[in-house]
Every structure is written in C-alpha cells, then in structure tokens.
Amino acid sequence: MATGKPQTFRIPLVLLAAANLAALGILLWPGKQAMSLPVGGTAAIDPAVSLLGYMGALYWIGGGIEEPTRKALSGGAMLGFAAGLLLAAQVVLGVRQGGEAGFLRPILVAGAVILWGVAGLRASRQAGSSGTGALAGLWSAMTSGLIACMAVLTELHLAGPAQNSADTWKQYQGLAIGNAATQGLVDALNMATAYLLVGPLAGAAAGLLFGYFGQRRKG
C-alpha cells in the first residue's frame, strides 16, 4: 500500500506563528502604548518581527523539498513538539514557582536541547549528511520556540493588565527599574524573543553536533 509524503507541518506551524502574533497584538493593544516600552518599544517589536520572520521562513523552507529533507523536517517537527512541551512546562514553573523550581527548569531546557539533537541525529542517518541534521535541529527548535512563546503569552494574558493605570508605560521609562508589573511584562517579552531567536541557533548546533558524531559512528 502506497504511503503519502512525510508531513513537514509547515502550514500548521505558520498558523501557530500567526496565532502567537495575534495573541501578542491583543496583549499589547493599543500599539501606541506598546511603542512606549523601553528602547523605543524594542521589547514589543522584537517578538513581533521574529514571528513574522518565522511565518515566511517556515513556509519557504518547508516547500518544494526532496524526500530525504522532508523526512528530516517531519521528524524534527514531531520531536520539536515534545521539546516545546518541556519548554512550556519550564515557563509555567518559572511563573508559578520562580526560584522554588530549583534545578528542574534547567533540566527541562536541557531535555529540549537533547531532543533537538536527536532530531538531527535521526535526520543525518536518514539523509547521510550532518548538514541535514542541522536543518532538522533548526526546524525542531523553531517548532518548540513557537510553543514556548505561546506559553509565555498565555501566562501574560492570565496575569491580566500590567497595571490599572494609563501611565504604566511612562512609569517604566521614568524609573531605573520601573514598577514590578511592567518590568515583568518586559522580561516575559524578552524571554519569548529568546525562545524564538536563540532556540533555533541552539537547535541547529545540537542537530549538527549529534548528526556529525552519528555519521562518524556510522562510518
């Protein structure tokens, strides 16, 4: 019985990126207030631009590719979903328990990185190239980053407005530290950006490393 092509999940991932962008827009509405955040609104602009970049990159990378690469992206996406759940769990722990979570949060992050590496290892063995392993690790980490970003935005929505005051954003600008609620908002937005930008770099590196040693062992 013939089987269909492996799914890269690019359309669901693009839609997830769009959902993140919509959630971010609702959180920071109206835009005038968001642009009043520190450094010209960079904390709000960075995740928005990153998500727009994701939408374009995911659609472009996942289209018109050969079967081995398609398999690599398919496996990477599935492992990326599992890794994303680990990252989402550490986001929730950070919000709900903070420092009481102890070493559990770093362990969850390490587990996500290992899964990205495994995605690269599997892809490199299937395609016979450590470069394909890096691509699988990148794709896996992008999937995880979107899930982690959604976890951050969901926690921000559950927390409610930063402060019931029209001067919330100005207060942050006028103080060295700013009020605690607005400081938390900025820190959370920076965290979301880190998942979106730093995560794929770590995923590509882990995929390349695991894939390289996998190739050497195979040879």
Secondary structure as GFF3:
##gff-version 3
##sequence-region A 1 219
A	DSSP	alpha_helix	10	27	.	.	.	ID=ss1
A	DSSP	alpha_helix	31	34	.	.	.	ID=ss2
A	DSSP	alpha_helix	38	61	.	.	.	ID=ss3
A	DSSP	alpha_helix	67	96	.	.	.	ID=ss4
A	DSSP	three_ten_helix	98	101	.	.	.	ID=ss5
A	DSSP	alpha_helix	104	127	.	.	.	ID=ss6
A	DSSP	alpha_helix	130	159	.	.	.	ID=ss7
A	DSSP	alpha_helix	168	174	.	.	.	ID=ss8
A	DSSP	alpha_helix	180	218	.	.	.	ID=ss9
###
